[in-house]
Amino acid sequence: MTTQTPNTSAALMGALVADAATLGLHWIYDPDRIAKVAGNAPAFTPIDPANFEGVPAYFAHAQRRDGDLSQYGEVLLLAMRSMDEQGAFDVTAYQDAYSAFFGAGGPYNGYIDRPTRGALANIAADIRAPSGTDDDQHPAIATLPAIVAHYHGNEALPAMIQTAMQVTNVNAVADHYAAIFADLLLDVLAGTPLKTALNSAAQREPLLHAALTTSETNSTAYGQITERACHLPQGMPLSFHILNNTDSFQAAIDANILAGGDNCGRAIIIGSLAGAAYGLENIPLEWLLSMNAAQESWSLAKKI
């Protein structure tokens, strides 16, 4: 294992806690409904199908429990588990674990998104180099906090980022945003202030630069411009806007939930960066205690 920077574990826990906190209001595309249901304290809103009725929304998590992870968080936790077992990111071992966990008869009970379906089909057909499909959605970055945490300072990092991403996503747009996200997380873990790091990263993509220079400071309103769906050219700019207009872990996660849409997909981005920037001590204890996978997550985060 490589030597950790102090907030590596906080980045991993931040991503997982943010994902679990968002699950109950995931994929509601009407911010007014979210605000009505959750007020100003939306984290860990209980899963309730009634909240999704009569507005643009998709209720995907009937099989999940309050405090569970979404499919994005489960991917990250699975990568952490596999890396702990193998001592590194072994793509073949991870693909085996991925198929066993998300595939038919596996322990995962929940929504299977398009990149996951494609990866499962390819792995089953022994198409593994790579097993991903042409898709630019948020699953592309779900493993990356674990990859960055383990390989930062290692010359193998760029290759490992691409290898991990291409388990599910083989797409030039996903490549572009994954590289920006990984470098940004490295920068924050190295001690660069979050907003300084955001501004540096934004120079690589006009949509990200626009998110930081807009006169609109309300991220829920800015979601009308970026849109709120699952594609990285939508989710990454909105994530940058949220991080640039909040000043704590809790505020960033709450703002992300209130912005609606694929807020669980963005939670991996926002939670890892906010965790790295603000530290484990600034993740609310009650949130940590509300996450069902907290004990395993913390045990693995310390090792990774």
C-alpha positions in Angstrom: 0.0 0.0 0.0 1.2 3.5 -0.7 1.5 6.1 2.1 -1.7 7.9 2.9 -2.2 11.6 3.1 -4.2 12.6 6.2 -7.5 13.0 4.4 -7.5 10.0 2.1 -9.8 8.1 4.5 -12.0 11.2 4.7 -12.3 11.3 1.0 -13.6 7.7 0.8 -15.9 8.1 3.8 -17.1 11.4 2.4 -18.1 9.8 -0.9 -19.9 6.9 0.8 -21.7 8.9 3.4 -22.8 11.4 0.8 -24.2 8.7 -1.4 -26.2 7.1 1.5 -27.5 10.5 2.7 -28.9 11.1 -0.8 -30.6 7.8 -1.5 -34.1 8.7 -0.3 -34.4 11.6 -2.7 -32.4 10.2 -5.7 -33.8 10.9 -9.1 -36.5 13.4 -8.2 -36.2 16.0 -11.0 -38.5 18.5 -9.3 -36.6 20.6 -6.7 -39.8 22.0 -5.4 -40.9 18.5 -4.4 -37.6 17.8 -2.7 -37.8 21.1 -0.8 -41.3 20.4 0.3 -40.5 16.9 1.5 -37.2 17.6 3.1 -36.9 21.3 3.9 -33.4 22.5 4.6 -32.3 19.2 6.2 -32.6 16.7 3.3 -29.9 14.2 4.3 -31.1 10.7 5.0 -34.7 11.4 4.1 -36.5 8.1 4.4 -37.2 6.2 1.2 -40.9 6.8 0.3 -42.5 6.1 -3.1 -45.1 8.8 -2.4 -42.4 11.5 -2.7 -41.9 10.5 -6.4 -45.5 10.6 -7.4 -46.9 13.3 -9.6 -43.6 15.0 -10.5 -40.8 14.2 -13.0 -39.0 11.4 -11.1 -37.9 7.8 -11.2 -38.4 5.6 -8.1 -35.5 3.2 -8.4 -34.8 2.1 -4.9 -37.8 0.2 -3.7 -35.5 -2.7 -2.7 -33.1 -0.6 -0.7 -33.4 0.3 3.0 -32.9 3.6 4.6 -29.1 4.0 5.2 -28.1 1.8 2.3 -25.9 2.9 -0.5 -27.1 3.5 -4.1 -25.5 1.4 -6.9 -22.8 4.1 -7.2 -21.8 3.7 -3.5 -21.9 0.0 -3.8 -19.5 0.1 -6.7 -17.1 2.2 -4.7 -17.3 0.0 -1.6 -16.9 -3.1 -3.8 -13.7 -1.7 -5.3 -12.4 -0.9 -1.8 -13.2 -4.5 -0.7 -11.5 -6.0 -3.8 -8.4 -3.8 -3.4 -8.1 -4.8 0.3 -8.3 -8.5 -0.6 -5.9 -8.3 -3.5 -3.5 -5.6 -2.1 -4.0 -3.5 -5.3 -6.5 -3.0 -8.0 -6.5 -6.3 -9.9 -9.0 -5.7 -12.7 -9.7 -9.4 -13.3 -10.4 -10.0 -9.7 -12.5 -6.9 -9.6 -14.5 -8.0 -12.6 -15.1 -11.3 -11.0 -16.3 -9.6 -7.8 -18.4 -7.2 -9.8 -20.2 -10.0 -11.6 -20.7 -12.0 -8.4 -22.0 -9.0 -6.5 -24.3 -7.3 -9.1 -25.1 -10.3 -11.2 -28.0 -12.8 -10.9 -27.9 -14.6 -7.6 -25.5 -12.0 -6.1 -26.1 -10.2 -2.8 -27.0 -6.8 -4.4 -30.7 -6.2 -4.4 -31.5 -3.0 -6.2 -31.4 -0.9 -9.4 -29.1 -1.9 -12.2 -28.1 1.0 -14.5 -27.2 0.8 -18.2 -23.4 0.7 -17.7 -23.7 -2.0 -15.1 -26.0 -4.1 -17.3 -23.5 -3.7 -20.2 -20.5 -4.7 -18.0 -22.3 -7.7 -16.6 -23.2 -8.9 -20.1 -19.7 -8.5 -21.3 -18.1 -10.2 -18.4 -20.5 -13.1 -18.7 -19.4 -13.3 -22.4 -15.8 -13.2 -21.3 -15.3 -9.7 -23.0 -13.0 -8.2 -20.4 -10.4 -6.1 -22.1 -12.3 -3.9 -21.5 -15.7 -5.0 -20.2 -17.3 -1.5 -20.4 -19.7 -0.1 -22.9 -19.9 3.3 -24.7 -21.5 5.5 -22.1 -20.6 8.9 -20.5 -22.7 8.5 -17.3 -21.7 8.7 -13.6 -20.7 5.0 -13.1 -17.4 6.0 -14.9 -16.1 7.7 -11.8 -17.6 5.6 -9.1 -14.4 3.6 -8.4 -12.0 6.5 -8.7 -11.8 7.8 -5.1 -10.5 4.3 -4.2 -8.0 4.3 -7.1 -6.7 7.8 -6.3 -6.5 7.0 -2.6 -4.4 3.9 -3.2 -2.2 5.0 -6.1 -1.6 8.7 -5.5 2.1 9.3 -5.9 2.5 6.2 -8.0 3.3 6.5 -11.7 0.8 3.7 -12.4 -2.1 6.0 -11.4 -3.2 7.2 -14.9 -3.3 3.7 -16.3 -5.2 2.4 -13.3 -7.8 5.2 -13.6 -8.5 4.2 -17.2 -8.5 0.5 -16.4 -10.9 0.9 -13.5 -13.2 3.3 -15.5 -13.3 0.9 -18.5 -14.8 -1.9 -16.4 -18.1 -0.1 -17.0 -17.5 2.9 -19.4 -15.5 3.1 -22.6 -16.1 6.6 -23.8 -13.9 9.6 -24.7 -16.1 12.1 -22.8 -16.0 9.8 -19.7 -12.2 9.6 -20.1 -12.0 13.4 -20.2 -14.1 14.0 -17.0 -12.6 11.1 -15.1 -9.1 12.5 -15.7 -10.2 15.9 -14.5 -11.9 14.5 -11.4 -8.9 12.3 -10.5 -6.4 15.1 -10.8 -8.7 17.4 -8.8 -9.0 14.9 -6.0 -5.2 14.5 -6.0 -4.7 18.2 -5.8 -7.1 18.5 -2.8 -5.5 15.6 -1.1 -2.1 17.3 -1.5 -3.4 20.2 0.5 -4.5 22.7 -2.2 -7.6 24.6 -0.9 -10.7 23.3 -2.5 -11.8 26.4 -4.4 -8.2 27.0 -5.7 -8.1 23.4 -6.9 -11.6 23.8 -8.6 -10.4 26.8 -10.5 -7.3 25.1 -11.7 -9.3 22.0 -12.8 -11.9 24.2 -14.6 -9.3 25.5 -17.0 -9.5 22.1 -18.8 -13.2 22.3 -19.6 -15.4 25.3 -20.6 -18.5 23.8 -18.9 -16.6 23.7 -15.6 -15.2 27.2 -16.0 -18.8 28.4 -16.7 -20.0 26.8 -13.5 -17.4 28.7 -11.4 -17.9 32.1 -13.1 -21.6 32.3 -13.4 -23.4 35.1 -11.4 -26.0 32.5 -10.3 -25.0 31.3 -6.8 -27.9 29.0 -6.1 -27.0 25.5 -7.2 -30.6 24.3 -7.5 -31.3 27.1 -9.9 -28.0 26.5 -11.8 -29.2 22.9 -12.3 -31.6 24.3 -14.8 -28.6 25.3 -16.9 -26.5 22.2 -16.5 -29.5 19.9 -16.3 -29.7 17.3 -13.6 -29.3 13.9 -15.3 -26.7 11.2 -15.2 -24.2 12.3 -17.8 -20.9 13.6 -16.7 -21.1 16.8 -18.8 -24.2 17.6 -16.7 -23.1 16.2 -13.3 -19.6 17.4 -13.1 -20.3 21.1 -13.8 -23.2 21.1 -11.3 -20.8 19.4 -8.8 -18.2 22.2 -9.3 -20.9 24.8 -8.8 -22.1 23.2 -5.5 -18.6 22.9 -4.1 -17.7 26.5 -5.1 -20.8 27.9 -3.4 -20.7 26.0 -0.1 -18.1 26.1 2.7 -18.6 22.8 4.6 -19.2 19.1 4.0 -22.7 19.2 5.3 -23.6 22.3 3.2 -22.2 20.7 0.1 -24.1 17.5 0.5 -27.4 19.2 1.4 -27.1 21.5 -1.6 -26.4 18.5 -3.9 -29.6 16.7 -2.6 -31.7 19.8 -3.0 -30.5 20.2 -6.6 -32.3 17.0 -7.6 -31.9 14.6 -10.5 -29.0 12.2 -10.3 -27.8 13.5 -7.0 -26.4 10.1 -5.9 -24.1 10.1 -9.0 -22.8 13.5 -8.1 -22.5 12.5 -4.4 -19.4 10.4 -5.2 -17.7 13.5 -6.8 -18.9 16.0 -4.2 -18.6 13.8 -1.1 -15.0 12.6 -1.9 -13.8 16.2 -2.6 -15.6 17.7 0.4 -14.3 14.9 2.6 -10.8 15.5 1.5 -11.1 19.3 1.8 -12.9 19.5 5.2 -11.7 16.4 6.9 -13.4 13.4 8.6 -14.1 15.5 11.7 -16.5 17.7 9.7 -18.6 14.8 8.4 -21.6 14.9 10.8 -21.4 12.0 13.3 -25.1 11.3 13.0 -24.7 10.8 9.3 -21.9 8.3 9.8 -24.1 6.4 12.3 -27.0 6.4 9.8 -25.1 4.6 7.1 -25.6 0.9 7.2 -22.2 0.1 5.8 -20.3 2.5 8.1 -18.3 -0.1 10.0 -17.0 -2.0 6.9 -16.5 1.3 5.1 -14.3 2.8 7.8 -12.3 -0.4 8.2 -11.5 -0.4 4.5 -11.0 3.3 4.2 -8.2 3.2 6.8 -6.5 0.4 4.9 -6.8 1.8 1.4 
